[in-house]
Amino acid sequence: MAGEKGKKFILRFDEIGIGDVPMVGGKNASLGEMYRKLHDQGINVPNGFAITAYAYRYFLKYAGIEEEIKKILRDLDTGDLVNLMRKGREVRDIIRHGDFPPDLTQAIYLAYDKLAEEFGQKGLDNLDVAIRSSATAEDLPDASFAGQQDTFLNVRGKISVLDACKRCFASLFTNRAISYRHDKGFGQFDVSLSIAVQKMVRSDSAYSGVMFSIDTESGFKDAVFITAAYGLGENVVQGAVNPDEYYVFKPTLKQGKRAVISRKVGDRDIKMIYSTEDDATTKNVATTLTERHRYVLTDDEILKLGEWACIIEDHYSKEAGHFMPMDIEWAKDGDGTTVGTGKLFIVQARPETIHSQRSSNTYETYQLLEKGEVIVSGTAVGNKVGQGKANVIETAVGIGKFREGEVLVTSMTDPDWEPVMKIAAAIVTNKGGRTCHAAIVSRELGIPCVIGTGNADELIKTGQEITVSCCEGETGNVYGGLLKYEVETLNLDEIPETKTKIMMNVGIPEQAFTQGMIPNEGVGLAREEFIINSHIGIHPLALIHYDELKKKAKTDQRIAGVVYKIDEITAVYENKVDFFVDKLAEGISRIAAGFYPNDVIVRLSDFKTNEYENLLGGFLYEPAESNPMIGWRGASRYYDASFKPAFKLECKAILKARNEVGLTNIKVMIPFCRTPEEGKKVIGVMREFGLEQGKDGLEIYVMCEIPSNVILADQFAEIFDGFSIGSNDLTQLALGLDRDSSLVAHLYNERNDAVKRLVAQVINTAKSKGRKIGICGQAPSDFPEFAEFLVECGIDSISLIPDTVIKTRMAIAEKEKKLQMK
């Protein structure tokens, strides 16, 4: 059977599968595999057919051009960009003008007519199809040929299909494909080209995107990362738009939960649609205001795509016999009324080729040792640092002037740029999202890349020395000058186990996937403040009273300014309160997902009045206090009538993360609770808002940061499930000083005997009452000897800043060993 198939010009999708890569290439083999085997699991794949690699070789032999191509490529030098460009152009011209076999032409025409008939277009010669390359070495785990050849969309009629196929065959010898094969050790004729002819999905009147069944930056295996933009998918792949980004948490999705843990709006200012102008098959037009003021995908669509990604990953992993994360392109077929079926489709799936090849027992961290002036910021790709002289290049025509070790700065890249990308120290682009060409290639090459900066090519000058940093979280920064940095590589297999639980203090959701890979027992402190500051930025009461503010804005200029900014920040939300709940729930969920199933202790908001006032609209609701540090903060706010409606939003966010997303590893912690009576009040208010202690395993902890928490620890233990020592506040209140005051800063010392006695006392009381006790303050992160003191006291867990987790674990392991020997 394989022999018969190997001599065919055309194979339908229902005739091929993953074992047929030598005959039809990776893309076609994958499409056939999904079309045949995953349809019963609900996955839609548009039908089509493959023009085989045998047909390609038959064409070369019939046209008699193979020797001529070999002659042109004999003295190829991929390091010489002028040489590469000239030879690539000559080879493509030969192929495009080669004599095409009549029998192959007829086979393509017949297959196209049959496909048209299937879609109710018998004899019309007008079926819209996509013509995609499918190289026979494509999408092997160690050689991703994605994007190396050309794709043609909205091709109609047999003659146009044949012309697109000729151009597709020629694209096997694009400059980037020649260079890529050479660098990967493939001979130029080791790879043949098959072509996918596939019914178009009418996403020009809907939307499309790319998704990965793994996090593209960290390699975190339990998330599906989805991007989406309006129109045809080429804009997302090329980086012409910054798409929406969504994350779905796989473990709870598989439990039937609505496991969307992150939504981020892109700019999506243009979309690619069908065109009939000037012989162009597609064109870009502006998106409408309505389209910009909503998420591209509904939650149901996000969850459906996440489910499909899991099914596809599971299938390919089973076939491969090992974990196989996937890179998948999807599209929606119109609105289902005036255009298309309204259904989602998978149009491509290939193995992810970066993280699937990496060793999981090493952990590499980059850290800047100097500060510098930020020239421009964007989205960080990877976690490395690169530097060198900038070379600002506007179009691929200018890549011949690029030199190895420079930093490439441009508007956006496409596969034509790959010969210079591989010799760049770093890459900076104006446009693009995490699944654009620049992001994909830079990950594969292992170089830092900052995308979506907006105007880097205007702010950075050719010849300027710059440092490109992707080690500071989701935001990538480009600094002036060559800043010093260090790289640390850890072998995770060598890190010892400890009896004392080693947890982490985490505040930035975007870093949770990466930080969760450091050996740990969970999160001892997840701060809400960072999420509220960075992802919301608006005082909750301003959102609750939005309608009232809108009325007042007509006569009050300051309030008008607040309303204008709220509208800008919450553009995709009609109900402004939902914005607060969703963003807080997403931030909490992303942290909890990164450390799942270990405990993640979320501390409720602990802003002081001056900090709340700094939020948008905060001046309208916050009183003036002479010493906010010991004023209206923490627990005292939650049951106060004026703040209670805002606290309700926090409770709703945690309830959503636990119940809807399914992250029941989330625990809750009450900060700055001055008396046991106050603790009871807060627990009562939480119950009123749906967070009931003990229900679905919900535990409620209290911060131990006020001397009264220590003195009355036995009473607090009757109310709460555990304690977490906040050594920062406990030190200032034990020593009677304001830790924000430089005048008394020299007296601030967590290792003071007064503080240590309080710590030892509360650990002893908690243990006697059978309550859990840990510490989340800064002291054990800064002072290893303080961590050793805590181990001597018998503390259950120590929560550290991520940077100190490894070295402190080593010290604690050594201390525990010594204590055992006594």
Salt bridges, closest charged atoms under 4 A:
ASP14 OD1 - ARG12 NE 2.98
GLU15 OE2 - LYS8 NZ 3.73
GLU15 OE1 - ARG12 NH1 3.78
ASP20 OD2 - LYS5 NZ 2.94
GLU33 OE2 - LYS37 NZ 3.32
GLU33 OE2 - HIS315 NE2 2.73
GLU66 OE2 - LYS70 NZ 3.63
GLU67 OE2 - LYS70 NZ 3.83
ASP75 OD1 - LYS87 NZ 2.60
GLU90 OE2 - ARG86 NH1 3.69
ASP93 OD1 - ARG96 NH2 2.94
ASP113 OD1 - LYS158 NZ 3.37
ASP125 OD1 - LYS158 NZ 3.56
ASP128 OD1 - LYS199 NZ 3.05
GLU138 OE2 - LYS27 NZ 3.02
ASP139 OD1 - ARG350 NE 3.43
ASP150 OD1 - ARG176 NH2 2.60
ASP163 OD2 - ARG167 NE 3.26
ASP183 OD1 - HIS182 ND1 3.57
ASP183 OD2 - LYS422 NZ 2.32
ASP204 OD1 - ARG202 NE 2.75
GLU217 OE2 - ARG434 NH1 3.65
GLU217 OE2 - ARG443 NH2 2.57
ASP244 OD1 - ARG268 NE 2.90
GLU245 OE1 - ARG434 NE 3.51
GLU277 OE2 - LYS283 NZ 2.79
GLU291 OE2 - LYS271 NZ 2.90
ASP299 OD2 - ARG263 NH2 2.65
ASP300 OD1 - ARG258 NH2 2.91
GLU301 OE2 - LYS332 NZ 2.91
GLU307 OE1 - LYS304 NZ 3.86
GLU313 OE1 - LYS250 NZ 2.92
ASP314 OD2 - LYS254 NZ 3.66
ASP327 OD2 - ARG350 NH1 3.10
GLU329 OE2 - ARG350 NH2 3.53
ASP416 OD1 - ARG176 NH1 2.56
GLU418 OE2 - HIS437 NE2 2.76
GLU444 OE2 - LYS184 NZ 3.90
GLU474 OE1 - LYS264 NZ 3.96
GLU474 OE2 - ARG434 NH2 3.28
GLU510 OE2 - HIS535 NE2 2.87
GLU521 OE1 - ARG809 NH2 3.29
GLU529 OE1 - ARG603 NH2 2.92
GLU548 OE1 - HIS545 ND1 3.83
GLU548 OE2 - LYS552 NZ 3.29
ASP582 OD1 - LYS656 NZ 2.59
GLU586 OE2 - ARG263 NH1 2.45
GLU586 OE1 - LYS583 NZ 2.87
ASP599 OD1 - LYS667 NZ 3.91
ASP606 OD2 - ARG633 NH2 2.64
GLU622 OE2 - HIS539 NE2 2.72
GLU622 OE1 - ARG637 NH2 2.48
GLU688 OE1 - LYS644 NZ 3.09
GLU699 OE1 - LYS772 NZ 3.22
GLU718 OE2 - LYS769 NZ 3.62
ASP729 OD2 - ARG633 NH2 2.79
ASP729 OD1 - ARG739 NE 3.12
GLU785 OE2 - ARG751 NH1 2.80
GLU792 OE2 - LYS815 NZ 2.61
ASP796 OD1 - LYS767 NZ 2.72
